[in-house]
Amino acid sequence: MATPRSLYRTLRPFSTTTRPSRHFSDPKEEAKLAALRRYYNLLVLRRDYAKHVKEVRVKSIMEVELMRLEMLRVDEARKEAQNEQTRRLKAEAARVRAQKREAAKHETEQALLKQKAEKLENLKKKEMLREEKKREKNGLLRQSSSGIKEP
């Protein structure tokens, strides 16, 4: 099958224009030229369609990539929020533990102070009892030394 270019080359020496003359053309040649034009138009359409498909594919790939990036961003934000919530909960738990520890420490200190106060009170009672006994003894000694005996 002859290409349009080769046909133009063959007709060029016989014409003053770049277009082939139709006055002396064969009906067979005319049919061939029409078939070649249709073939060329089909090639142009195929090329344009391929370009269009390529552009659509590129656009589709870009949209998918943008959607993926958006999903990654949303997922990262969700994870960050979840981590922040976990940190807050851990901080709250640590604060509660510190309060309990402080309350236990305070309770222990109060118990120790109470025990200390009870010991001091017991010591004072014992000391008072000793003093009382000592006074009684001294009183008995004074009475016995003065010679007065009471019945």
C-alpha positions as CSV (number, residue, x, y, z in Angstrom):
1,M,0.0,0.0,0.0
2,A,1.4,3.4,-1.0
3,T,1.7,6.1,1.6
4,P,0.4,9.6,0.9
5,R,4.0,10.9,1.0
6,S,5.2,8.5,-1.7
7,L,2.2,9.4,-3.9
8,Y,2.9,13.1,-3.5
9,R,6.5,12.5,-4.5
10,T,5.4,10.7,-7.7
11,L,2.9,13.4,-8.6
12,R,5.2,16.4,-7.7
13,P,7.2,16.5,-10.8
14,F,4.1,16.8,-13.0
15,S,2.4,19.6,-11.0
16,T,3.2,23.2,-10.0
17,T,1.4,22.9,-6.7
18,T,2.1,20.7,-3.7
19,R,-1.3,19.2,-4.0
20,P,-1.9,16.5,-6.6
21,S,-4.0,17.5,-9.6
22,R,-7.3,15.8,-10.0
23,H,-7.7,16.4,-13.7
24,F,-5.6,13.5,-14.8
25,S,-6.1,11.2,-11.9
26,D,-7.2,7.6,-12.2
27,P,-10.4,6.5,-10.4
28,K,-8.2,3.6,-9.0
29,E,-5.6,6.2,-7.9
30,E,-8.4,8.3,-6.4
31,A,-9.7,5.3,-4.5
32,K,-6.2,4.5,-3.2
33,L,-5.8,8.1,-2.1
34,A,-9.2,8.1,-0.3
35,A,-8.2,4.8,1.4
36,L,-4.9,6.3,2.4
37,R,-6.6,9.4,3.7
38,R,-9.0,7.3,5.7
39,Y,-6.0,5.3,7.0
40,Y,-4.1,8.4,7.9
41,N,-7.2,9.9,9.6
42,L,-7.6,6.6,11.5
43,L,-3.9,6.8,12.6
44,V,-4.4,10.4,13.8
45,L,-7.5,9.4,15.7
46,R,-5.7,6.4,17.3
47,R,-2.8,8.7,18.3
48,D,-5.1,11.3,19.7
49,Y,-7.1,8.6,21.6
50,A,-3.8,7.1,22.9
51,K,-2.8,10.6,24.1
52,H,-6.2,11.2,25.7
53,V,-6.0,7.7,27.5
54,K,-2.5,8.5,28.7
55,E,-3.7,11.8,30.1
56,V,-6.7,10.2,31.8
57,R,-4.4,7.5,33.3
58,V,-2.0,10.1,34.6
59,K,-4.8,12.1,36.1
60,S,-6.3,9.0,37.6
61,I,-3.0,8.0,39.1
62,M,-2.5,11.5,40.5
63,E,-6.0,11.4,42.1
64,V,-5.3,8.0,43.6
65,E,-2.0,9.2,45.0
66,L,-3.7,12.3,46.4
67,M,-6.3,10.2,48.0
68,R,-3.7,7.9,49.4
69,L,-1.8,10.9,50.8
70,E,-5.0,12.3,52.3
71,M,-5.8,8.9,53.9
72,L,-2.2,8.8,55.3
73,R,-2.6,12.3,56.7
74,V,-6.0,11.5,58.3
75,D,-4.6,8.2,59.7
76,E,-1.6,10.0,61.1
77,A,-3.8,12.6,62.7
78,R,-6.0,9.9,64.2
79,K,-3.0,8.1,65.6
80,E,-1.6,11.3,67.0
81,A,-5.0,12.0,68.7
82,Q,-5.0,8.5,70.0
83,N,-1.5,8.9,71.3
84,E,-2.4,12.2,72.9
85,Q,-5.4,10.6,74.6
86,T,-3.2,7.7,75.9
87,R,-0.7,10.3,77.2
88,R,-3.5,12.1,79.0
89,L,-4.9,8.9,80.5
90,K,-1.4,7.9,81.7
91,A,-0.8,11.3,83.2
92,E,-4.2,11.2,84.9
93,A,-3.4,7.7,86.3
94,A,0.0,8.9,87.5
95,R,-1.7,11.8,89.2
96,V,-4.2,9.5,90.9
97,R,-1.4,7.2,92.0
98,A,0.5,10.2,93.4
99,Q,-2.6,11.3,95.3
100,K,-3.1,7.9,96.8
101,R,0.6,7.7,97.7
102,E,0.4,11.1,99.3
103,A,-2.8,10.1,101.2
104,A,-1.1,6.9,102.4
105,K,1.9,8.8,103.5
106,H,-0.2,11.3,105.4
107,E,-2.2,8.5,107.0
108,T,1.0,6.8,108.1
109,E,2.3,10.1,109.5
110,Q,-0.9,10.6,111.4
111,A,-0.7,7.0,112.8
112,L,2.9,7.6,113.9
113,L,2.0,10.9,115.5
114,K,-0.9,9.2,117.3
115,Q,1.4,6.4,118.5
116,K,3.9,8.9,119.7
117,A,1.2,10.9,121.5
118,E,0.0,7.7,123.2
119,K,3.5,6.7,124.3
120,L,4.0,10.2,125.7
121,E,0.7,10.0,127.5
122,N,1.6,6.6,128.9
123,L,5.0,7.9,130.0
124,K,3.4,10.8,131.7
125,K,1.0,8.5,133.5
126,K,3.8,6.3,134.6
127,E,5.9,9.2,135.7
128,M,2.9,10.6,137.6
129,L,2.4,7.2,139.2
130,R,6.0,7.1,140.2
131,E,5.9,10.6,141.6
132,E,2.7,9.6,143.5
133,K,4.3,6.5,144.9
134,K,7.5,8.5,145.8
135,R,5.4,11.1,147.6
136,E,3.5,8.4,149.4
137,K,6.8,6.8,150.4
138,N,8.3,10.1,151.4
139,G,5.1,10.9,153.3
140,L,5.3,7.5,155.1
141,L,9.0,8.1,155.8
142,R,8.3,11.5,157.3
143,Q,5.5,10.2,159.4
144,S,7.7,7.3,160.6
145,S,10.6,9.5,161.3
146,S,8.6,12.1,163.2
147,G,7.5,9.4,165.5
148,I,3.9,9.9,165.1
149,K,2.1,6.9,164.1
150,E,-1.3,7.1,162.9
151,P,-3.6,4.1,163.5
